[in-house]
Amino acid sequence: MIKKIPSTELRLGMFVHELDCDWLTHPFFTNRFLISKEAQIEKILETGIHDVYIDTERGVDAPNAPTEEEVRATLEQEIMTLAAQAPPAPLQVHREEEIQRASAIRGRAQALVRNVMADARLGRAVEVEQAEQVVLHITESILRNSGALLGLLTIKNKDDYTFLHCVSVCALLVAFCRSLGLDTETIRQAGLGGLLHDTGKALVPDAVLNKPGKLTDEEFELIKRHPRDGYEILLRSPEIGPIPLDITLHHHERLDGAGYPDRLPPAQIQQLVRMASIVDVYDAITADRCYHRGMPATDALRKLHEWSANHFDPQLVQAFIRCVGIYPVGTLVRLESGRLGVVLEQNEASLLTPRLKILFNAKSGNRVQPYELDLSRGMGAGGADRIVGHEDPAKWQIDTLPFITS
């Protein structure tokens, strides 16, 4: 049985099933191991990991600890309550009208980040004006229909991950800022920070950046230099503003003081940096990498909500969940009727009733001729069903990508 306990309750003989933090944070070679030395417990505590999941069938039990199922059920109920509190931002155009423009913007933004990284390796200053133009195009696309671009950005080639991750963080941060009603100039500066936040990774050797396995302690320390390296690279461009600099330098800081590079206390971590750290982790843990498979977006949001007890600003995590929806564009969902569908677009009335493309009948085990279903419409109008959960497309051998990209 899998149970969750505070890290302070770890004892020799317990088997760690999962370190309850994102894998960007911890230096351990694996998430699963037997506690055989006190030094392992000390390292977990020093890293700032507040909770762990243990496997009681492979190690010592914690009799009064909640099970993984109990923790998950509580978190999912809290997220469902959040989703019902506020509708998503209104759409100016339907996704189908925006998808081609969004695809072109994705390509231009990726090329821009690639050039920024190349210039950084050569010691050149970042051309901020070009980056600002890309942020403008991303912002305009998000304003028209955020799901089009954000859906496309869930598709990442493993070789181009670093570049597309920067574009995704920019787009997600722009959408996040917009959902909070921030002013145009703040959104532009935050987007620029998102686009350039990983510039320092240009100085990390590719063998470390794309290593198909867990990093050694020395390699992890090398990776942890990228926020300060990026900050120093951006300082070569005199027109860069304080917001992009702050996001670049501090997007790995955490509210419990366990982040890097400066281990800032909460009072010194600005709101836009807090937002950027949420977006950065969300995009990272949902992406496939050479050393791990990305988790479904809905699971990632649940994890962010769980981690907000210590690492992230809880109110901002809740706002981010309302921003992207508990079933973001591209998610495969199961309906009460047994039908499976891909989320195409959020509904302006409720995050719980998106527009879907129905592909499969799970009860009969058969594919169906794809058709659209708007869950916001009433009985007799193609609706009258509800989402009961999300599904892994691989389990059903369903490729959702054509429905995101067309």
C-alpha positions in Angstrom: 0.0 0.0 0.0 1.2 3.5 -0.8 0.9 6.1 1.9 1.9 9.7 2.3 3.9 10.9 5.3 5.9 14.0 6.3 9.6 13.7 5.6 10.3 14.3 9.2 8.6 10.9 10.0 10.9 8.9 7.7 12.6 6.0 9.5 15.2 3.4 8.6 13.6 0.5 6.7 11.0 2.6 5.0 10.8 2.3 1.2 10.4 5.6 -0.6 7.9 5.2 -3.5 7.9 8.9 -4.5 9.6 12.1 -3.4 6.7 14.6 -3.3 8.3 17.3 -5.4 9.0 18.0 -9.0 12.1 16.2 -10.4 13.7 19.6 -11.2 14.1 20.1 -7.5 15.6 17.0 -6.1 19.2 15.5 -6.6 18.3 11.9 -6.1 19.2 9.4 -8.8 15.7 7.8 -8.5 12.4 8.5 -6.9 12.2 5.0 -5.4 14.7 3.6 -2.8 15.0 1.9 0.5 16.0 4.1 3.5 19.1 2.3 4.7 21.1 5.2 6.1 20.3 8.2 8.3 22.2 10.3 5.7 19.4 9.7 3.1 16.8 11.2 5.5 19.1 14.2 6.2 19.6 14.7 2.4 15.8 14.6 1.8 15.2 17.2 4.6 18.1 19.4 3.4 16.7 19.4 -0.1 13.4 20.9 1.1 11.2 17.9 0.4 8.5 18.1 3.0 6.5 14.9 2.2 7.1 11.5 0.6 5.0 8.6 -0.4 6.1 5.2 1.0 5.4 1.6 -0.1 4.4 -0.3 3.0 4.7 -3.6 1.2 8.4 -3.0 0.5 9.3 -1.4 3.8 8.3 -0.3 7.2 4.7 0.9 7.6 3.3 4.2 9.0 0.0 2.9 10.5 -1.9 6.3 10.8 -0.8 7.8 7.5 -3.3 8.5 4.7 -3.2 6.3 1.6 -2.3 7.6 -1.8 -6.0 7.1 -2.9 -7.2 9.2 0.0 -4.8 12.0 -0.7 -5.7 12.0 -4.4 -9.4 12.0 -3.7 -9.1 15.0 -1.4 -7.0 16.9 -3.9 -9.3 16.2 -6.8 -12.3 17.3 -4.9 -10.6 20.6 -4.0 -9.7 21.1 -7.7 -13.2 20.4 -8.8 -14.4 23.1 -6.4 -11.9 25.5 -7.8 -13.0 24.8 -11.3 -16.6 25.7 -10.5 -15.7 29.1 -9.0 -14.9 31.0 -12.2 -15.3 30.7 -15.9 -12.4 30.9 -18.3 -11.6 34.1 -20.3 -14.0 34.8 -23.2 -12.8 33.8 -26.7 -12.7 36.3 -29.6 -12.5 33.6 -32.2 -13.0 29.9 -32.3 -9.9 27.6 -32.2 -10.3 26.6 -35.8 -9.9 30.2 -36.9 -6.7 30.7 -34.9 -4.9 27.4 -35.4 -2.9 28.4 -38.5 -1.8 31.7 -37.1 -0.9 30.0 -33.9 1.2 27.4 -35.7 3.2 30.1 -37.5 3.7 32.0 -34.3 5.0 28.8 -32.6 7.5 28.4 -35.4 8.8 31.9 -35.3 9.1 31.9 -31.5 11.0 28.6 -31.5 13.4 30.0 -34.1 13.9 33.2 -32.0 14.8 31.2 -28.8 17.2 29.0 -30.8 19.0 32.2 -32.1 19.0 33.6 -28.5 20.7 30.5 -27.2 23.2 30.5 -30.1 24.1 34.2 -29.5 24.5 33.5 -25.8 27.0 30.8 -26.5 29.0 33.2 -28.6 28.9 35.9 -25.9 26.6 38.2 -27.9 23.8 40.3 -26.4 20.2 39.3 -26.7 18.3 41.3 -29.4 15.5 42.3 -27.1 13.5 44.1 -29.8 13.1 40.9 -31.8 12.1 39.0 -28.7 9.5 41.7 -27.9 7.9 41.3 -31.3 7.5 37.5 -30.7 5.9 38.2 -27.3 3.5 40.6 -29.0 2.4 38.0 -31.5 2.0 35.4 -28.8 0.0 37.8 -26.7 -2.3 38.6 -29.6 -2.9 34.9 -30.3 -3.7 34.3 -26.6 -6.2 37.1 -26.6 -7.9 35.7 -29.7 -8.0 32.1 -28.4 -5.6 30.9 -25.8 -6.3 27.2 -26.4 -5.0 27.2 -30.0 -1.4 28.2 -29.2 -1.3 26.5 -25.8 -2.6 23.3 -27.4 0.1 23.3 -30.1 2.7 23.9 -27.5 1.9 20.7 -25.7 3.6 19.0 -28.7 7.4 19.0 -28.1 10.1 17.2 -30.0 12.5 15.9 -27.4 15.5 17.4 -29.3 13.9 20.8 -29.4 12.5 20.7 -25.8 14.6 23.5 -24.4 13.5 26.0 -27.1 9.8 25.0 -27.1 9.7 25.0 -23.3 10.7 28.7 -23.3 7.9 29.4 -25.8 5.4 27.5 -23.7 6.4 29.3 -20.5 6.0 32.6 -22.3 2.5 31.7 -23.7 1.3 30.2 -20.4 2.5 33.2 -18.4 0.8 35.6 -20.8 -2.4 33.7 -20.4 -2.0 33.6 -16.6 -1.3 37.3 -16.4 -4.3 38.1 -18.6 -6.6 35.9 -16.4 -5.6 38.0 -13.4 -6.4 41.2 -15.2 -2.8 42.6 -15.3 -2.1 45.6 -17.5 -0.7 45.3 -21.0 2.9 46.5 -20.2 3.2 44.1 -17.3 1.9 41.2 -19.5 4.5 42.1 -22.1 7.4 42.2 -19.6 6.3 38.9 -18.0 6.0 37.3 -21.4 9.5 38.5 -22.3 10.8 37.0 -19.0 9.1 33.7 -19.8 10.6 33.6 -23.3 14.1 34.3 -22.0 14.0 32.6 -18.6 16.2 29.6 -19.6 18.8 31.6 -21.6 21.5 30.5 -19.1 21.0 26.9 -20.3 22.9 27.9 -23.4 26.1 27.5 -21.3 25.2 24.0 -20.0 26.8 21.2 -22.0 24.3 19.3 -24.2 25.5 16.1 -22.6 24.3 17.3 -19.3 21.2 19.1 -20.5 19.9 16.1 -22.5 21.3 13.3 -20.3 19.1 10.2 -20.6 19.1 9.6 -16.9 19.3 11.2 -13.5 22.0 13.8 -13.0 24.9 13.3 -10.7 25.3 15.8 -7.8 28.0 17.6 -9.8 25.8 17.8 -12.9 22.9 19.0 -10.9 25.0 21.8 -9.5 26.0 22.7 -13.0 22.3 22.9 -14.0 21.5 25.1 -11.0 23.9 27.7 -12.4 21.6 28.5 -15.3 19.4 31.2 -13.6 22.4 33.3 -12.7 24.1 32.7 -16.0 21.0 33.7 -17.9 20.7 36.8 -15.7 24.2 37.9 -16.5 23.7 37.2 -20.2 20.6 39.4 -20.3 22.4 42.2 -18.5 24.5 42.7 -21.7 21.3 44.1 -23.2 20.8 47.5 -21.7 17.1 47.7 -22.8 16.1 44.7 -20.8 13.7 45.5 -17.9 13.7 44.4 -14.3 10.8 42.0 -14.6 12.5 39.7 -17.2 15.7 39.9 -15.2 13.9 38.9 -12.0 12.0 36.0 -13.6 15.3 34.7 -15.2 17.2 34.8 -12.0 14.6 33.6 -9.6 12.2 31.2 -11.3 13.6 28.3 -9.3 13.1 30.0 -5.9 10.5 28.4 -3.6 8.3 29.8 -0.9 9.9 27.5 1.7 13.3 29.0 1.0 14.6 25.7 -0.5 14.9 27.1 -4.0 18.0 28.4 -5.9 20.1 30.3 -6.6 19.5 32.6 -3.6 17.2 30.6 -1.3 15.0 33.7 -1.1 12.5 34.1 1.7 8.8 34.5 0.6 8.8 38.3 1.1 11.5 38.7 -1.5 9.9 36.6 -4.2 7.8 38.9 -6.4 4.3 37.9 -7.7 5.4 37.5 -11.4 8.3 35.3 -10.3 5.9 33.2 -8.3 3.7 32.9 -11.3 6.6 32.0 -13.6 7.8 29.3 -11.2 4.3 27.6 -11.4 4.2 27.8 -15.1 7.8 26.6 -15.5 7.2 23.4 -13.4 3.8 22.7 -15.0 5.2 22.8 -18.5 8.3 20.7 -17.5 6.4 17.9 -15.8 3.8 17.6 -18.7 6.5 17.2 -21.4 8.1 14.0 -22.6 11.9 14.0 -22.1 14.6 11.5 -22.8 14.6 10.5 -19.2 10.9 10.5 -18.2 7.5 10.5 -19.7 5.4 13.6 -19.1 2.3 13.3 -16.9 -1.2 14.2 -18.1 -2.0 17.9 -17.7 -4.8 17.1 -15.2 -2.4 15.1 -13.0 0.2 17.9 -13.2 -2.4 20.4 -12.0 -3.2 18.1 -9.1 0.5 17.9 -8.2 1.0 21.6 -8.3 -2.0 22.0 -6.0 -0.4 19.4 -3.7 3.0 21.1 -3.8 1.5 24.5 -3.1 1.4 23.6 0.5 5.1 24.4 0.7 6.7 25.3 -2.6 4.3 27.5 -4.5 1.8 30.3 -3.7 -1.5 28.5 -3.1 -3.7 31.3 -4.3 -1.7 31.7 -7.5 -1.8 27.9 -8.1 -5.6 28.0 -7.7 -5.7 31.0 -10.2 -3.5 29.1 -12.6 -5.8 26.0 -12.5 -8.8 28.3 -13.3 -6.7 29.9 -16.1 -5.9 26.7 -18.0 -8.9 24.6 -16.9 -8.7 21.3 -15.0 -9.0 19.6 -18.4 -6.7 21.7 -20.7 -6.9 21.6 -24.5 -5.6 18.3 -25.8 -6.7 16.2 -22.7 -8.4 12.9 -23.4 -11.4 12.7 -21.1 -14.0 10.0 -20.2 -17.7 10.9 -20.1 -20.3 9.4 -17.8 -21.8 7.8 -20.9 -18.5 5.9 -21.6 -17.5 8.0 -24.5 -13.9 9.3 -24.8 -13.1 12.7 -26.3 -10.3 15.2 -26.8 -10.8 18.7 -25.3 -10.8 21.2 -28.1 -11.8 24.4 -26.4 -12.8 25.7 -23.0 -16.4 26.9 -22.6 -17.0 30.5 -21.6 -19.6 29.4 -19.1 -17.8 26.7 -17.1 -14.4 24.9 -17.0 -16.3 21.7 -16.4 -18.1 21.8 -19.8 -15.5 22.1 -22.6 -16.1 21.5 -26.3 -14.9 18.0 -27.2 -14.1 15.8 -30.2 -15.6 12.4 -29.4 -13.4 9.5 -30.8 -14.2 6.3 -28.9 -16.8 4.4 -26.9 -15.0 2.8 -23.9 -18.0 0.6 -23.0 -18.1 -1.1 -26.4 -14.3 -0.8 -27.0 -14.9 0.6 -30.5 -13.8 3.7 -32.3 -16.5 6.0 -33.6 -16.7 8.4 -36.4 -15.3 11.6 -34.8 -17.8 14.3 -34.0 -18.0 17.4 -31.8 -19.8 17.6 -28.5 -20.4 20.8 -26.5 -20.9 19.8 -22.9 -22.4 23.2 -22.1 -25.5 22.5 -24.3 -28.6 21.0 -22.7 -30.5 17.8 -23.4 -31.5 17.4 -27.0 -28.8 19.8 -28.2 -25.9 17.3 -28.2 -25.0 17.7 -24.6 -26.4 16.1 -21.4 -23.3 14.3 -20.4 -20.4 15.1 -18.0 -16.7 14.4 -17.6 -15.9 11.8 -14.9 -12.1 11.8 -15.4 -9.2 11.9 -17.8 -7.5 9.0 -19.6 -4.1 8.1 -20.9 -4.3 8.1 -24.7 -1.7 5.4 -24.9 -3.9 3.0 -22.9 -6.6 3.3 -25.6 -4.1 3.6 -28.5 -5.5 7.0 -29.4 -3.4 9.7 -31.1 -4.8 13.0 -29.9 -2.3 15.1 -31.8 -4.3 15.4 -35.1 -7.1 17.0 -33.2 -4.9 19.5 -31.5 -3.0 20.6 -34.7 -5.9 20.8 -37.2 
